Amino acid sequence: MYPIVSILTELPEALHISLAHYLEQHPDWDQDQVLTAALSLFLLQNGECDRQTTSVCLDTLLKHSA
């Protein structure tokens, strides 16, 4: 669908724990999808309103809304 780039990042432990808890409760999501949704939504809300970012955000969120 979209070209994929791998990143390595450090998270505060509290976010990691919250993410793990969320993923346990929502097995249809995975870590990559949550981070993609969060990052694309952040960018949209903070001025990066290009079509590709909007498309990634909507595709990620709508895929899991059903």
Stockholm file with secondary structure:
# STOCKHOLM 1.0

chainA/1-66         MYPIVSILTELPEALHISLAHYLEQHPDWDQDQVLTAALSLFLLQNGECDRQTTSVCLDTLLKHSA
#=GR chainA/1-66 SS CCCCCCCCCCCCHHHHHHHHHHHHHCTTCCHHHHHHHHHHHHHHHTTCCCHHHHHHHHHHHHHTTC
#=GC SS_cons        CCCCCCCCCCCCHHHHHHHHHHHHHCTTCCHHHHHHHHHHHHHHHTTCCCHHHHHHHHHHHHHTTC
//
